[in-house]
């Protein structure tokens, strides 16, 4: 299927495959951001979760939309190859803190906390061999555990080969300073070097710290762009003092524009 078909008519099973997921998400994320821009909404700062970091960088002018899309397709291919070679799983761990999840993962081989989403939600990447015993141990310590419908153990050392491939690929791309500050997953600080793009696929996503950084810098309104409202839910758990909106279709775009227009009056 072409990317347009993936965006509008793919089955859930097709979209679980990262080689399909990434180009589709890139297009939907960027389209929603551009729709806001066409209506006069220009963010002071942007961040993207995992794959979402690439449309965020393209939107901010770090590289062209065409370069970004070509890169996403290569990134998806290389991450998929790693997932096939190093089969693994990802689980969401709810109800206990990230430090406790780190401690428990340290008792297992090939178990890595990789997405620090909010104070009581961490995603772990692990080998299939330790999945059951790790899940049982987490539950013993008061956690709720949910297996995620993904095709690999992303943002972990399972993806080291993808990181190397991306490093080589990025040598061919001119990376400009973003026109809008972009907060990086790997550091929870501003993007200042394209090497963060290769590091990102095998490093944890520091989402909780990234949102706290943005709030500390004065951001009080967040608009999630793209499919779903998962990130809106996480931001709400991180802070009850910010306005959270989303754009994923025409209806949500009109709602967000109306809320923002009223807020300015």
C-alpha positions as CSV (number, residue, x, y, z in Angstrom):
1,X,0.0,0.0,0.0
2,X,1.0,3.6,-0.5
3,X,1.3,6.0,2.4
4,X,-2.1,7.7,1.6
5,X,-3.8,4.3,1.7
6,X,-2.0,3.5,5.0
7,X,-3.3,6.7,6.5
8,X,-6.9,6.3,5.5
9,X,-7.7,2.6,5.0
10,X,-5.0,0.3,6.6
11,X,-6.0,-2.3,9.1
12,X,-4.8,-2.3,12.7
13,X,-2.6,-5.3,11.9
14,X,-0.9,-3.4,9.0
15,X,-0.3,-0.3,11.2
16,X,1.3,-2.4,14.0
17,X,4.2,-3.0,11.7
18,X,6.7,-0.2,12.3
19,X,7.6,0.0,8.6
20,X,4.0,1.1,7.9
21,X,3.4,3.0,11.1
22,X,6.2,5.5,10.8
23,X,5.5,7.0,7.4
24,X,1.7,7.1,8.1
25,X,2.2,8.9,11.5
26,X,4.7,11.3,10.0
27,X,2.2,12.4,7.4
28,X,-0.8,12.7,9.8
29,X,1.3,14.6,12.4
30,X,2.7,17.1,9.9
31,X,-0.6,17.6,8.2
32,X,-2.3,18.5,11.4
33,X,0.5,20.9,12.4
34,X,0.4,22.6,9.0
35,X,-3.4,22.9,9.2
36,X,-2.9,24.9,12.4
37,X,-0.2,27.0,10.8
38,X,-2.4,27.8,7.8
39,X,-5.0,29.1,10.4
40,X,-2.4,31.4,12.0
41,X,-1.4,29.2,15.0
42,X,2.4,29.1,15.3
43,X,3.8,27.4,18.3
44,X,6.6,28.9,20.5
45,X,8.2,25.5,21.0
46,X,7.6,21.9,19.8
47,X,8.3,18.3,20.8
48,X,7.4,15.0,19.4
49,X,7.1,11.6,21.0
50,X,9.4,9.0,19.3
51,X,8.6,9.1,15.6
52,X,6.8,12.4,16.2
53,X,10.1,14.1,16.8
54,X,10.8,13.9,13.0
55,X,7.7,15.8,11.8
56,X,8.3,18.2,14.7
57,X,11.8,18.9,13.3
58,X,10.5,19.2,9.7
59,X,7.8,21.6,10.9
60,X,10.5,23.7,12.7
61,X,12.6,23.9,9.5
62,X,15.5,21.7,10.5
63,X,15.2,19.9,7.2
64,X,12.8,19.8,4.3
65,X,9.5,17.8,4.4
66,X,10.8,15.7,1.5
67,X,14.1,15.0,3.3
68,X,12.2,14.2,6.5
69,X,9.8,11.8,4.8
70,X,12.7,10.0,3.0
71,X,14.5,9.7,6.4
72,X,11.4,8.3,8.1
73,X,11.1,5.6,5.5
74,X,14.7,4.6,6.0
75,X,14.4,4.8,9.8
76,X,11.3,2.5,9.7
77,X,13.2,0.0,7.5
78,X,16.2,-0.1,9.8
79,X,14.2,-0.3,13.0
80,X,12.1,-3.1,11.4
81,X,15.2,-5.0,10.5
82,X,16.4,-4.7,14.1
83,X,13.0,-5.9,15.4
84,X,13.2,-9.0,13.1
85,X,16.8,-9.8,14.2
86,X,16.3,-9.1,17.9
87,X,12.7,-10.0,18.6
88,X,11.3,-8.4,21.7
89,X,8.3,-6.8,23.3
90,X,7.2,-3.6,25.0
91,X,5.1,-3.3,28.1
92,X,3.5,-0.3,29.7
93,X,4.0,-0.3,33.5
94,X,1.4,1.7,35.4
95,X,1.1,2.6,39.0
96,X,4.7,2.7,40.2
97,X,7.5,5.2,39.7
98,X,10.2,5.2,37.0
99,X,13.0,4.6,39.6
100,X,11.2,1.5,40.9
101,X,10.8,0.2,37.3
102,X,14.5,0.8,36.7
103,X,15.4,-1.1,39.8
104,X,13.2,-4.1,38.9
105,X,14.5,-4.2,35.3
106,X,18.0,-4.2,36.7
107,X,17.3,-7.7,38.0
108,X,16.8,-9.1,34.5
109,X,18.9,-9.4,31.4
110,X,17.7,-7.5,28.3
111,X,15.0,-5.4,30.1
112,X,15.2,-1.7,29.7
113,X,12.9,1.2,30.8
114,X,12.6,3.2,27.6
115,X,9.7,5.6,27.7
116,X,9.3,7.8,30.9
117,X,5.8,9.0,30.1
118,X,4.7,10.5,33.5
119,X,5.3,9.9,37.2
120,X,3.4,6.6,37.2
121,X,3.7,5.3,33.7
122,X,6.9,3.8,32.2
123,X,7.3,1.7,29.1
124,X,9.8,-1.2,29.2
125,X,11.4,-2.9,26.2
126,X,12.5,-6.5,26.8
127,X,13.4,-9.8,25.2
128,X,10.6,-12.2,24.7
129,X,12.4,-14.7,27.0
130,X,12.1,-12.5,30.1
131,X,8.6,-11.0,29.3
132,X,6.6,-13.3,31.5
133,X,8.9,-13.3,34.5
134,X,9.5,-9.5,34.3
135,X,5.8,-8.9,34.1
136,X,5.1,-11.1,37.1
137,X,7.8,-9.3,39.2
138,X,6.4,-5.9,38.3
139,X,2.9,-7.0,39.4
140,X,4.3,-8.3,42.7
141,X,5.6,-4.8,43.3
142,X,2.2,-3.2,42.7
143,X,2.3,-2.4,39.0
144,X,-0.3,-2.9,36.4
145,X,1.3,-4.3,33.2
146,X,0.0,-4.0,29.6
147,X,1.7,-5.5,26.6
148,X,1.8,-3.0,23.7
149,X,0.8,-3.8,20.2
150,X,4.1,-3.0,18.6
151,X,6.5,-5.0,16.4
152,X,9.7,-4.5,18.3
153,X,11.6,-3.5,21.4
154,X,12.2,0.2,20.4
155,X,14.3,2.9,22.1
156,X,16.5,0.2,23.6
157,X,19.9,-1.4,22.8
158,X,17.9,-3.8,20.6
159,X,18.0,-0.9,18.1
160,X,21.8,-0.2,18.2
161,X,22.2,-1.3,14.6
162,X,19.5,1.1,13.4
163,X,21.4,3.9,15.3
164,X,24.6,3.1,13.3
165,X,22.7,3.1,10.0
166,X,21.1,6.4,10.8
167,X,24.4,7.9,11.7
168,X,25.7,7.1,8.3
169,X,22.6,8.3,6.5
170,X,22.6,11.6,8.4
171,X,26.0,12.5,6.9
172,X,24.1,13.1,3.6
173,X,21.6,15.5,5.1
174,X,22.1,19.2,5.9
175,X,20.6,19.9,9.3
176,X,19.7,23.5,9.8
177,X,19.1,25.2,13.2
178,X,15.3,24.8,13.9
179,X,13.4,28.0,13.4
180,X,11.3,27.0,16.4
181,X,12.9,25.4,19.5
182,X,12.5,21.6,19.5
183,X,12.8,19.6,22.7
184,X,14.6,16.3,22.2
185,X,13.4,13.0,23.5
186,X,16.9,11.8,24.4
187,X,17.9,14.8,26.5
188,X,14.7,16.7,27.4
189,X,16.7,19.8,26.2
190,X,16.8,21.7,22.9
191,X,17.8,20.0,19.7
192,X,21.2,21.4,18.7
193,X,22.8,18.5,16.8
194,X,21.5,16.0,14.2
195,X,23.3,13.2,16.0
196,X,20.4,13.2,18.5
197,X,18.2,11.7,15.6
198,X,20.4,8.6,15.5
199,X,20.8,8.4,19.3
200,X,17.0,8.7,19.8
201,X,16.1,5.2,18.3
202,X,18.1,3.4,20.9
203,X,17.7,5.8,23.8
204,X,14.8,6.3,26.3
205,X,12.1,8.9,25.5
206,X,12.3,11.4,28.4
207,X,8.7,12.7,27.8
208,X,7.9,13.5,31.4
209,X,11.1,15.7,31.7
210,X,10.5,17.2,28.3
211,X,7.0,18.5,29.3
212,X,8.3,19.7,32.6
213,X,11.0,21.6,30.8
214,X,8.5,23.2,28.4
215,X,6.3,24.3,31.3
216,X,9.3,25.7,33.2
217,X,10.0,27.8,30.1
218,X,6.6,29.3,30.2
219,X,4.5,27.0,27.9
220,X,0.9,26.9,29.3
221,X,-1.0,25.6,26.3
222,X,-0.3,22.3,24.5
223,X,-1.8,21.2,21.2
224,X,-1.3,17.5,20.3
225,X,-1.3,17.0,16.5
226,X,-1.9,13.7,14.8
227,X,-3.8,10.5,15.5
228,X,-5.4,10.0,18.9
229,X,-5.0,11.8,22.3
230,X,-2.5,9.7,24.1
231,X,-0.1,12.5,24.7
232,X,-2.8,14.8,25.8
233,X,-3.6,12.3,28.6
234,X,0.0,12.1,29.6
235,X,0.4,15.9,29.8
236,X,-2.7,16.1,31.9
237,X,-1.1,13.6,34.4
238,X,2.1,15.7,34.4
239,X,0.4,19.0,35.1
240,X,-3.2,20.1,35.9
241,X,-2.3,23.7,35.3
242,X,-2.0,23.8,31.5
243,X,-4.5,24.0,28.7
244,X,-4.5,20.8,26.5
245,X,-6.0,20.6,23.0
246,X,-5.6,18.3,20.0
247,X,-6.0,18.3,16.3
248,X,-6.5,15.0,14.5
249,X,-9.4,15.8,12.1
250,X,-11.5,18.6,10.8
251,X,-13.8,18.7,13.9
252,X,-10.9,18.8,16.4
253,X,-9.2,21.5,14.3
254,X,-12.3,23.7,14.4
255,X,-12.7,23.1,18.2
256,X,-9.0,24.0,18.9
257,X,-9.1,27.1,16.7
258,X,-12.3,28.3,18.5
259,X,-10.8,27.7,22.0
260,X,-7.5,29.4,21.1
261,X,-9.4,32.3,19.5
262,X,-11.5,32.8,22.7
263,X,-8.4,32.5,24.8
264,X,-6.8,35.5,23.0
265,X,-9.8,37.8,23.6
